[in-house]
């Protein structure tokens, strides 16, 4: 069985983000880029399935500029066998719809029986690429998976919902998006990092996938970036504990009408 | 042209469905078009009163016990066909854990664009949405020109508003024949009366400052007094003091309650990503330099073991609970 893991290279969210002069993008210089954290859990799951003899091959797949190969190398060092990068002019301006079309087209011939991805990427939090890939490839799918077992051609998964979970059985081929808590991603060892340098990463050009010209036009555009609300009161209540607590409750009740 | 709202139900209509309807109603009014809704699940009968006054003209109800629980295979083709039949130009759903999967799948089948987890949605000659990006450090305003334009709305950011008590027309639809590839084996849902974090109006969270898992009762007492759901920082979840399902933050749940009380939480960026859209933020921490005090509306610098019990008692008094 073949597993494809979708990963995305994103800025570390601990970074300080500055809005660029056009008000539509953030400045990228000085940002540290990493594999989106949920994708690490998807990678770990794929490697564990391979180690358990339930998968023969794990391929890591991404769409983005050449720099995305850095995080793909990390995935190869974790244990993926090879990489596939969808790249080319316009790849960075693709919407989620476009990225999903590109990934689905790139994966068509690979014949993955299982596609795993993080439940969302932590840059744009778009939370939809893997689901779209599933729909485009007509695979069964489940999102926000916190437990994954594979028996033959059936995956049994727990998927998180508000206040609970559903246990689902999915027939392969299937796509699952992975939630934190399912496993602890491994740190690549030095020998594996060295080995990863020799593993192949293939390029696929958008144009070769039939995606060029109008096919790349997105129907969604960033109009403006701004900082979140900055109007917090920042009122530190002084006094002894009884007084402060009374004052807080009074303000919540009378001033804010929140109680 | 019309607006369609996807009504989320998990055994019953959820508040996030009525919030999405409220937001969708404003969009429909601004665009001068009709608002309709789609409901899939067990009989809607007892719940139709919940939909009064929300500005919904028609509810297309696909009532079938086989689709009580969300299923991509079951729900998505129904919505795709209905959107095409109605010529809906805007589709609005909820950004719950299920709602995001639902909206992404519908958007894919319709070949259209979707903004997930919006905190604001409006109509200004076209559909616009604001959504947090980069762990909530930046808010992105997007315009969607693809049709239908799709948005999922973060729970708890829009207040349910009713205008009058007009009940929508319920249009019962036959369930199309669908084969469900995915089989639901078991549904573990929250016990009745248990307040789920993302839907709670008040959240009380504990962090490292609580000292150890044996001290949860101190925070829980305050949560009980406020009728709040219990949250936690990543540090205490990673330390094994509480289950991951309580984690508020970038790698946990995103909450937007009316009041968020952070007890012994320093307020790292990763935590802020999960709670910065709360309407009011209260911080209790003994470190006056904790970042949480820069983000809060009201702060008390002090020992949470003294403050929380006093605050719980005062809240009970204010709410007439004792």
Interface residues (C-beta under 8 A of the other chain):
Chain A: X11 X13 X14 X17 X19 X26 X37 X38 X95 X96 X97 X100 X122 X123 X124 X125 X126 X127 X128 X131 X132 X134 X135 X136 X140 X141 X142 X143 X144 X156 X159 X160 X161 X162 X163 X164 X165 X166 X167 X168 X169 X170 X171 X180 X181 X218 X219 X220 X221 X222 X223 X224 X225 X226 X227 X228 X229 X232 X233 X234 X235 X236 X237 X241 X242 X244 X245 X246 X248 X249 X251 X252 X253 X256 X258 X259
Chain B: X10 X14 X69 X72 X73 X76 X96 X97 X98 X100 X101 X103 X104 X105 X107 X108 X109 X111 X112 X113 X114 X115 X116 X117 X128 X131 X132 X133 X134 X135 X136 X137 X138 X139 X140 X141 X142 X143 X144 X145 X146 X147 X149 X155 X181 X182 X183 X184 X185 X186 X187 X188 X189 X190 X194 X196 X197 X198 X199 X226 X244 X245 X250 X251 X252 X258 X259 X269 X270 X273 X276 X277 X279 X280 X281 X282 X288 X293 X294 X295 X296 X297 X298 X299 X300 X301 X302 X306 X307 X310 X311 X314 X315 X317 X318 X319
